Amino acid sequence: MPGREEMPSTLERSSKDAQRTWIKAHDSAVEQYGEGERAHRVAYGALKHTYEKVGDHWERKEGGRKGPSDPRSAKPRQQGGRSGEGVDENASKEHLYGLARRLGVDGRSRMSKSELLDAIRKANRSETRAARSS
């Protein structure tokens, strides 16, 4: 099935460029691996190289920086690693603080970088849940 028809709701609320990145990677993966979870993982992996999840949608990474955003994106599937859920773990603490401010994260000024990452992931999940239910 074409990527346009399987596009996740978070991408439907994102820029046309983010959608195009996901669709192209998904459709290419379907050709190589067939339909299913693997095609989605490949598409998200490609998306995470230039985009990060902010709330209920995806935005281009700070300064146009490219590269894997989390340990899972940087490794082959067999080697494991956890997902950053679209949050760019290689971003600066200042950038993460700005995202936390935009997302209304309380206590952000006293948080370490790892605490900011966790708080942003939680806020992203919450906003995505709210957007899907409305």
ZADRENBA-775749 format. One record per residue (C-alpha): residue number from 1; residue in three letters; x, y, z. Coordinates in steps of 0.02 Angstrom, whole numbers, plus 50000, padded with zeros to 5 digits. Last residue first. Layout:
<site num="NUM" residuo="Ala" east="X" north="Y" up="Z"/>
...
***
This chain:
<site num="134" residuo="Ser" east="49484" north="50763" up="50935"/>
<site num="133" residuo="Ser" east="49551" north="50599" up="51004"/>
<site num="132" residuo="Arg" east="49703" north="50594" up="50889"/>
<site num="131" residuo="Ala" east="49758" north="50770" up="50934"/>
<site num="130" residuo="Ala" east="49745" north="50734" up="51121"/>
<site num="129" residuo="Arg" east="49847" north="50574" up="51107"/>
<site num="128" residuo="Thr" east="49979" north="50665" up="51002"/>
<site num="127" residuo="Glu" east="49988" north="50805" up="51130"/>
<site num="126" residuo="Ser" east="50013" north="50683" up="51274"/>
<site num="125" residuo="Arg" east="50143" north="50579" up="51183"/>
<site num="124" residuo="Asn" east="50240" north="50736" up="51138"/>
<site num="123" residuo="Ala" east="50232" north="50799" up="51318"/>
<site num="122" residuo="Lys" east="50301" north="50633" up="51382"/>
<site num="121" residuo="Arg" east="50441" north="50632" up="51253"/>
<site num="120" residuo="Ile" east="50481" north="50814" up="51297"/>
<site num="119" residuo="Ala" east="50490" north="50771" up="51483"/>
<site num="118" residuo="Asp" east="50606" north="50623" up="51451"/>
<site num="117" residuo="Leu" east="50723" north="50727" up="51343"/>
<site num="116" residuo="Leu" east="50721" north="50870" up="51469"/>
<site num="115" residuo="Glu" east="50766" north="50747" up="51609"/>
<site num="114" residuo="Ser" east="50912" north="50683" up="51504"/>
<site num="113" residuo="Lys" east="50973" north="50862" up="51475"/>
<site num="112" residuo="Ser" east="50961" north="50905" up="51659"/>
<site num="111" residuo="Met" east="50806" north="50992" up="51724"/>
<site num="110" residuo="Arg" east="50797" north="51144" up="51839"/>
<site num="109" residuo="Ser" east="50736" north="51266" up="51705"/>
<site num="108" residuo="Arg" east="50611" north="51138" up="51640"/>
<site num="107" residuo="Gly" east="50508" north="51136" up="51800"/>
<site num="106" residuo="Asp" east="50342" north="51131" up="51705"/>
<site num="105" residuo="Val" east="50342" north="51078" up="51522"/>
<site num="104" residuo="Gly" east="50232" north="51196" up="51422"/>
<site num="103" residuo="Leu" east="50269" north="51118" up="51251"/>
<site num="102" residuo="Arg" east="50349" north="51278" up="51185"/>
<site num="101" residuo="Arg" east="50455" north="51290" up="51344"/>
<site num="100" residuo="Ala" east="50508" north="51108" up="51327"/>
<site num="99" residuo="Leu" east="50556" north="51140" up="51147"/>
<site num="98" residuo="Gly" east="50662" north="51289" up="51200"/>
<site num="97" residuo="Tyr" east="50744" north="51186" up="51337"/>
<site num="96" residuo="Leu" east="50784" north="51051" up="51210"/>
<site num="95" residuo="His" east="50868" north="51180" up="51099"/>
<site num="94" residuo="Glu" east="50969" north="51247" up="51246"/>
<site num="93" residuo="Lys" east="51019" north="51071" up="51297"/>
<site num="92" residuo="Ser" east="51090" north="51047" up="51123"/>
<site num="91" residuo="Ala" east="51017" north="50918" up="51006"/>
<site num="90" residuo="Asn" east="51095" north="50744" up="50996"/>
<site num="89" residuo="Glu" east="50948" north="50659" up="51080"/>
<site num="88" residuo="Asp" east="50832" north="50721" up="50943"/>
<site num="87" residuo="Val" east="50658" north="50676" up="51004"/>
<site num="86" residuo="Gly" east="50567" north="50565" up="50878"/>
<site num="85" residuo="Glu" east="50519" north="50431" up="51004"/>
<site num="84" residuo="Gly" east="50701" north="50418" up="51059"/>
<site num="83" residuo="Ser" east="50691" north="50233" up="51020"/>
<site num="82" residuo="Arg" east="50795" north="50110" up="51118"/>
<site num="81" residuo="Gly" east="50942" north="50009" up="51060"/>
<site num="80" residuo="Gly" east="50941" north="49844" up="50973"/>
<site num="79" residuo="Gln" east="51086" north="49771" up="50874"/>
<site num="78" residuo="Gln" east="50971" north="49668" up="50764"/>
<site num="77" residuo="Arg" east="50882" north="49824" up="50705"/>
<site num="76" residuo="Pro" east="51039" north="49900" up="50627"/>
<site num="75" residuo="Lys" east="51104" north="50047" up="50726"/>
<site num="74" residuo="Ala" east="51097" north="50237" up="50717"/>
<site num="73" residuo="Ser" east="50908" north="50251" up="50718"/>
<site num="72" residuo="Arg" east="50899" north="50143" up="50874"/>
<site num="71" residuo="Pro" east="51023" north="50253" up="50968"/>
<site num="70" residuo="Asp" east="50924" north="50413" up="50937"/>
<site num="69" residuo="Ser" east="50916" north="50562" up="50820"/>
<site num="68" residuo="Pro" east="51014" north="50490" up="50675"/>
<site num="67" residuo="Gly" east="51097" north="50623" up="50570"/>
<site num="66" residuo="Lys" east="51063" north="50792" up="50495"/>
<site num="65" residuo="Arg" east="51070" north="50969" up="50564"/>
<site num="64" residuo="Gly" east="50957" north="51093" up="50472"/>
<site num="63" residuo="Gly" east="50999" north="51221" up="50606"/>
<site num="62" residuo="Glu" east="50880" north="51139" up="50728"/>
<site num="61" residuo="Lys" east="50793" north="50985" up="50660"/>
<site num="60" residuo="Arg" east="50648" north="51003" up="50537"/>
<site num="59" residuo="Glu" east="50480" north="50984" up="50622"/>
<site num="58" residuo="Trp" east="50366" north="50834" up="50651"/>
<site num="57" residuo="His" east="50190" north="50839" up="50727"/>
<site num="56" residuo="Asp" east="50088" north="50811" up="50886"/>
<site num="55" residuo="Gly" east="50207" north="50891" up="51010"/>
<site num="54" residuo="Val" east="50374" north="50917" up="50925"/>
<site num="53" residuo="Lys" east="50443" north="50762" up="50841"/>
<site num="52" residuo="Glu" east="50611" north="50785" up="50759"/>
<site num="51" residuo="Tyr" east="50656" north="50794" up="50575"/>
<site num="50" residuo="Thr" east="50814" north="50773" up="50468"/>
<site num="49" residuo="His" east="50881" north="50599" up="50507"/>
<site num="48" residuo="Lys" east="50724" north="50551" up="50603"/>
<site num="47" residuo="Leu" east="50623" north="50543" up="50441"/>
<site num="46" residuo="Ala" east="50737" north="50410" up="50367"/>
<site num="45" residuo="Gly" east="50720" north="50303" up="50523"/>
<site num="44" residuo="Tyr" east="50532" north="50331" up="50525"/>
<site num="43" residuo="Ala" east="50520" north="50266" up="50346"/>
<site num="42" residuo="Val" east="50631" north="50116" up="50384"/>
<site num="41" residuo="Arg" east="50527" north="50072" up="50537"/>
<site num="40" residuo="His" east="50366" north="50087" up="50436"/>
<site num="39" residuo="Ala" east="50431" north="49972" up="50300"/>
<site num="38" residuo="Arg" east="50484" north="49847" up="50433"/>
<site num="37" residuo="Glu" east="50312" north="49849" up="50513"/>
<site num="36" residuo="Gly" east="50222" north="49790" up="50360"/>
<site num="35" residuo="Glu" east="50220" north="49783" up="50172"/>
<site num="34" residuo="Gly" east="50364" north="49708" up="50073"/>
<site num="33" residuo="Tyr" east="50551" north="49716" up="50106"/>
<site num="32" residuo="Gln" east="50627" north="49801" up="49952"/>
<site num="31" residuo="Glu" east="50476" north="49876" up="49865"/>
<site num="30" residuo="Val" east="50393" north="49914" up="50032"/>
<site num="29" residuo="Ala" east="50555" north="49998" up="50090"/>
<site num="28" residuo="Ser" east="50554" north="50113" up="49938"/>
<site num="27" residuo="Asp" east="50373" north="50158" up="49970"/>
<site num="26" residuo="His" east="50409" north="50197" up="50153"/>
<site num="25" residuo="Ala" east="50564" north="50301" up="50116"/>
<site num="24" residuo="Lys" east="50473" north="50403" up="49984"/>
<site num="23" residuo="Ile" east="50319" north="50426" up="50094"/>
<site num="22" residuo="Trp" east="50416" north="50476" up="50249"/>
<site num="21" residuo="Thr" east="50522" north="50606" up="50159"/>
<site num="20" residuo="Arg" east="50369" north="50674" up="50065"/>
<site num="19" residuo="Gln" east="50272" north="50694" up="50227"/>
<site num="18" residuo="Ala" east="50416" north="50788" up="50307"/>
<site num="17" residuo="Asp" east="50427" north="50901" up="50154"/>
<site num="16" residuo="Lys" east="50238" north="50930" up="50152"/>
<site num="15" residuo="Ser" east="50251" north="50994" up="50331"/>
<site num="14" residuo="Ser" east="50173" north="50901" up="50477"/>
<site num="13" residuo="Arg" east="49995" north="50871" up="50537"/>
<site num="12" residuo="Glu" east="49973" north="50721" up="50421"/>
<site num="11" residuo="Leu" east="50141" north="50663" up="50488"/>
<site num="10" residuo="Thr" east="50076" north="50646" up="50665"/>
<site num="9" residuo="Ser" east="49924" north="50555" up="50596"/>
<site num="8" residuo="Pro" east="50032" north="50415" up="50526"/>
<site num="7" residuo="Met" east="50041" north="50396" up="50336"/>
<site num="6" residuo="Glu" east="49973" north="50230" up="50275"/>
<site num="5" residuo="Glu" east="49880" north="50296" up="50123"/>
<site num="4" residuo="Arg" east="50020" north="50413" up="50070"/>
<site num="3" residuo="Gly" east="50145" north="50273" up="50097"/>
<site num="2" residuo="Pro" east="50071" north="50172" up="49956"/>
<site num="1" residuo="Met" east="50000" north="50000" up="50000"/>
***
